[in-house]
Amino acid sequence: MKLDATDIRLLALLQADAQMTAQDLGDRLNLSSSQAGRRRLRLEQAGVITHYAARLDPARLGLDVQAFVQVQLVTHGPEPGRDFARLVATRPEIVGAWTLTGEADYLLRVWTADLAGLNSLIHDEILAHPGVGRVQSQIVMDQLKKDAALPL
């Protein structure tokens, strides 16, 4: 899909505030509210906008430990990967997961209430999985840059 300058500006506005109404968007983009609404709908239908979400404060929800967990599987192939992906999908503490090149096969971003929760997740769930060979974790001390919008 070809995006024009107005589409890019609309996307930037929605990344900053997904609750903007068609009227708000139209005012900011010098469009009518119906034009702005149609543009947003077109971007949604094309899959450029995939969903809307609220950003929550982890500390206010009792989630005090953020960590990145690198995982190496014992063996590689489609079935071990699918088995591990099923484990990842079932654990709400795992909020992001990536496959990697290099030494680790996966990088997991996790949130837990405390270190005991992180320990339990790593030892009782991840390391207990028969396909997992090695786990290395890094606990986040501070986040210098908050999760940001995509560069447009």
Buried (B, 14 or more C-beta within 10 A) or exposed (E): EEEEEBBEBBBBBBEEEEEBEBEBBBBBBEBEBEBBBEBBEBBEEEEBBEEEEEEEEBEEEEBEBBBBBBBBBEEEEEEBBEBBEEBBEEBEBBEEBEEEEEEBBBBBBBBBBEEEBBEBBBEEBBEEBEBBEEBEBEEEEEEEEEEEEEEE
